[in-house]
C-alpha cells in the first residue's frame, strides 16, 4: 500500500504555522520538511527533515522528493512560493504555474499583470534608481507610496510627502535589497521599488483557496486603518465589516486574478485598499494565505478549513475540498493584535493573557535575546496575539478589538532599552 506523503517547503517561518502542520498531519501519513532552520531533525511531526542551503539546488530537492515518495510540495511562506512552484513543476505538477508564482512574488510584475487584466490597482511606476524614483514621484504627485517589490508584511512601505523623505525611504529599500535580509531579494530582481498613488481609505486582506480553477472565499479581514507614514500590520478582524455585495465583489476580483494566473489548485491572498471614492483597488496578491492566526481565525469564524481544502484539492478530491471550503454564518468575532516593541527581548510569552476566556493564542515571533525595532527604525513583529468574542452584530467588532488591546497588556513581555554605542 502506498503511503500518502507531502513535502512542506518552509525555509523560515514554519514555527508560526502549527495549526497548518497539524492539518497536514491529519490528511497525510508522512510530512517531509525542507527548511533552512536547524534543530527540527527530531520533531515527531515530520517523517524527515532536509536542510536547505542559501543557494538551493532545485534538481537535488526534486530527486530527494522522488526518493521519499513525495508527489508535491506546499508552502505558506511568501518567500518560498516561486521555489515551491519550481519544485512542483519538476514533479510534473502545474497547480500553480511558475510564471504565476513569479508574478505574485514581485509587486512590479503584479502591477503589470493587473493592468493587462483590467483589474483595479493604483497608478504605479517600477524603479531601480533614485533618479527614477524622483521622476516617478513627480509624475504621480506627492504624497506617494514607496515600497519594496519583494518584501512582505508591509516592511519598508512608506508614505512620503517630499523629495527628502523619498530619498530617505529609497535608501532604506536599497539597503534592504543589498543585504538580502529575510530572503526577500535576489540577483534576478528587475526593480527594487514601486512608486504609487496613495489610497487613503480602508484596507482589507482576503484569503481563500483555488480548487480545480474555482476560487472559494475563506474570509475578508478588516485591518486597522494606517494613515502613514508607515504601514505596520495590526488589528485584523473578522467577520468582514462591509456590505455583502462588497464582499462578493472582492471575491469576484480574486477569481478574476486567479483565472488570469491560470491557477489550478492553490491558496490565495489579495490585499486591497479603498481610494477616495471608496472603491477597492488591489495593492498586492500572493499564492498563499496570510500567515499566523489568519487560517485558524477563518476556521473559528466560518468553519472554513483552507489548508485541508487545499490538501484535498492537490490530491484531486474535489468534493472533499469543496466540503472543507464551505462557509457558515459567523460563529464569533476575532482580532489579531500585532505586537511591536523596541529593544532587547527579555521575555516573550502569553502570561496572564492566557487565563482570559477571550484569549485564543499567542505566537512569540521574536526569541528571547533578540533586539527588535518598530517603524521607522525597523519593521520587526515581536508577537502575534489572537482573541475572540461572541458575535451578534457589527458592534461586537469594536469589543473584540478592545479585548485584544487589553490582553496585550497582560502578556509576559519584557523588553529592555538598548542604548546606542557612543
Secondary structure as UniProt FT lines:
FT   STRAND          5..9
FT   HELIX           14..16
FT   HELIX           18..27
FT   STRAND          30..35
FT   TURN            41..42
FT   TURN            44..45
FT   STRAND          48..51
FT   HELIX           58..67
FT   TURN            68..69
FT   STRAND          73..74
FT   HELIX           78..80
FT   HELIX           81..90
FT   TURN            91..92
FT   HELIX           98..105
FT   HELIX           107..117
FT   STRAND          124..127
FT   HELIX           130..140
FT   STRAND          144..148
FT   TURN            153..156
FT   STRAND          158..160
FT   HELIX           163..179
FT   HELIX           181..183
FT   TURN            187..188
FT   STRAND          193..197
FT   STRAND          203..211
FT   TURN            212..213
FT   STRAND          214..222
FT   STRAND          236..238
FT   HELIX           244..261
FT   STRAND          266..274
FT   TURN            276..277
FT   STRAND          280..286
FT   TURN            292..293
FT   HELIX           294..302
FT   HELIX           306..314
FT   TURN            315..316
FT   HELIX           318..325
FT   STRAND          333..339
FT   STRAND          343..349
FT   HELIX           351..355
FT   TURN            357..358
FT   STRAND          359..363
FT   TURN            368..369
FT   STRAND          371..372
FT   TURN            375..377
FT   STRAND          383..389
FT   HELIX           395..408
FT   TURN            409..410
FT   STRAND          412..416
//
